[in-house]
Amino acid sequence: MPPDSTHVDEEGVLLDNVQLVAEGRFLDAEMRAILRAGRYPSRNVDQNLADLRAQVAACAKGAEELAKMVAHFGLPVVRATCSTCRTTPRSRCAACSAC
């Protein structure tokens, strides 16, 4: 990020509501075009694409693990646990011996 940036666009390519995957396929060519376009194009398209692929993979793994939890514990238990995690202070969760 240039130190003299005055607007978010100057910090690099801004991805706003961009489709990354269609029918299980990473949209490589489309993303390359987006990253190369604009007033402030990406300086390292390959690295940006690797980062985006990693994020997509992490989201897919998270969805897979969440589905496993629902299958194992049931949706009501998972919902209740997620609700507790959102409302319980971190310090209390960190002190929990079961976590």
C-alpha positions as CSV (number, residue, x, y, z in Angstrom):
1,M,0.0,0.0,0.0
2,P,1.5,3.3,-1.0
3,P,2.1,5.6,2.1
4,D,0.6,8.6,0.3
5,S,-2.7,6.9,-0.5
6,T,-5.7,9.2,0.2
7,H,-8.5,6.9,-1.1
8,V,-9.1,3.1,-0.7
9,D,-8.8,2.7,-4.5
10,E,-5.2,3.8,-4.4
11,E,-4.4,0.9,-2.1
12,G,-4.9,-1.7,-4.8
13,V,-7.7,-3.5,-6.5
14,L,-11.0,-3.4,-4.6
15,L,-13.1,-6.5,-5.0
16,D,-16.7,-5.6,-4.3
17,N,-19.2,-8.4,-4.7
18,V,-17.1,-10.4,-7.2
19,Q,-17.9,-14.0,-8.0
20,L,-14.8,-16.1,-7.4
21,V,-16.2,-19.6,-8.1
22,A,-18.9,-20.9,-10.5
23,E,-20.0,-24.5,-10.5
24,G,-17.1,-25.6,-8.4
25,R,-14.5,-23.9,-10.6
26,F,-12.3,-21.0,-9.5
27,L,-12.8,-18.2,-12.1
28,D,-9.1,-17.7,-12.8
29,A,-9.3,-15.9,-16.1
30,E,-12.0,-13.5,-14.9
31,M,-10.1,-12.8,-11.7
32,R,-6.8,-12.1,-13.6
33,A,-8.7,-9.6,-15.8
34,I,-10.1,-7.9,-12.7
35,L,-6.8,-7.8,-10.9
36,R,-5.0,-6.4,-14.0
37,A,-7.7,-3.8,-14.8
38,G,-8.4,-0.4,-13.2
39,R,-6.4,2.6,-12.4
40,Y,-4.3,0.8,-9.7
41,P,-3.8,-2.8,-10.9
42,S,-2.3,-5.5,-8.8
43,R,1.4,-5.7,-8.7
44,N,1.5,-9.5,-8.1
45,V,-1.5,-11.2,-9.7
46,D,-0.3,-14.7,-9.1
47,Q,0.1,-14.1,-5.4
48,N,-3.3,-12.4,-5.1
49,L,-4.9,-15.4,-6.9
50,A,-3.1,-17.8,-4.5
51,D,-4.5,-15.8,-1.6
52,L,-8.0,-15.9,-3.0
53,R,-7.8,-19.6,-3.7
54,A,-6.6,-20.2,-0.1
55,Q,-9.6,-18.1,1.2
56,V,-12.0,-20.1,-0.9
57,A,-10.5,-23.4,0.3
58,A,-10.7,-22.2,3.9
59,C,-14.4,-21.3,3.5
60,A,-15.2,-24.6,1.8
61,K,-13.4,-26.5,4.7
62,G,-15.3,-24.5,7.3
63,A,-18.6,-25.3,5.6
64,E,-17.7,-29.0,5.4
65,E,-16.8,-29.1,9.1
66,L,-19.9,-27.2,10.1
67,A,-22.0,-29.7,8.1
68,K,-20.2,-32.5,10.0
69,M,-21.0,-30.9,13.4
70,V,-24.7,-30.6,12.4
71,A,-24.8,-34.2,11.3
72,H,-23.2,-35.3,14.5
73,F,-24.8,-33.0,17.2
74,G,-28.0,-31.8,15.4
75,L,-28.9,-28.4,14.2
76,P,-30.4,-27.2,17.5
77,V,-27.3,-27.9,19.5
78,V,-25.0,-26.3,16.9
79,R,-27.2,-23.2,16.8
80,A,-27.3,-23.0,20.6
81,T,-23.5,-23.4,20.8
82,C,-22.9,-20.7,18.1
83,S,-25.3,-18.4,19.9
84,T,-23.4,-18.9,23.2
85,C,-20.0,-18.2,21.4
86,R,-21.3,-14.9,20.1
87,T,-22.7,-13.7,23.5
88,T,-20.1,-15.1,25.9
89,P,-17.1,-12.9,26.7
90,R,-13.8,-14.2,25.3
91,S,-12.1,-14.3,28.7
92,R,-14.8,-16.7,30.0
93,C,-14.5,-18.9,26.9
94,A,-10.7,-19.0,27.2
95,A,-10.9,-20.1,30.8
96,C,-13.3,-22.9,30.0
97,S,-11.5,-26.3,30.5
98,A,-13.8,-28.0,28.0
99,C,-12.6,-25.8,25.2
